[in-house]
């Protein structure tokens, strides 16, 4: 089902979320694969989850691992891209084989100018309160690189950000199962429905 903008769902850690989000039309799913990050998954689990879904871009989230380690995990899991939690030099970025997205804190968005050409996009999780200055910075960034904004699971805020910034897409958090096979999708479903085109 088409949405106003493409959707990236972050931190998939269970089959219920993977299948639900792919079925609801999410374009990209991320898996946390760096042991330095909370909630990381092993490669075996990611490969199992990925085997149940089709038609979505699979992205691995990394922070401290080297380019060589990232490349090995990306190849093993069949990742389409990676999302880095910390800035790397242009030389380091050149050694990462898959396309690279970079996560920035909204307050750091100005400090990384100019952005490396090799980045395919930026992901920014928004703070609770978004100022006019922040919106202006986000609009400027979205004119330079594809920008994926994280408004949380708030349907009204998601729509407002699409209208105010016109990002490449929205980044939404996945969740945890209550127990294997049991998951409450009410909040996520509300955002999906609000963004239906």
Secondary structure as GFF3:
##gff-version 3
##sequence-region A 1 197
A	DSSP	beta_strand	6	10	.	.	.	ID=ss1
A	DSSP	alpha_helix	15	23	.	.	.	ID=ss2
A	DSSP	beta_strand	28	32	.	.	.	ID=ss3
A	DSSP	alpha_helix	43	50	.	.	.	ID=ss4
A	DSSP	beta_strand	57	62	.	.	.	ID=ss5
A	DSSP	alpha_helix	67	77	.	.	.	ID=ss6
A	DSSP	beta_strand	81	84	.	.	.	ID=ss7
A	DSSP	alpha_helix	90	94	.	.	.	ID=ss8
A	DSSP	beta_strand	99	105	.	.	.	ID=ss9
A	DSSP	three_ten_helix	106	112	.	.	.	ID=ss10
A	DSSP	beta_strand	119	125	.	.	.	ID=ss11
A	DSSP	alpha_helix	132	144	.	.	.	ID=ss12
A	DSSP	beta_strand	147	150	.	.	.	ID=ss13
A	DSSP	alpha_helix	155	165	.	.	.	ID=ss14
A	DSSP	beta_strand	169	173	.	.	.	ID=ss15
A	DSSP	alpha_helix	186	194	.	.	.	ID=ss16
###
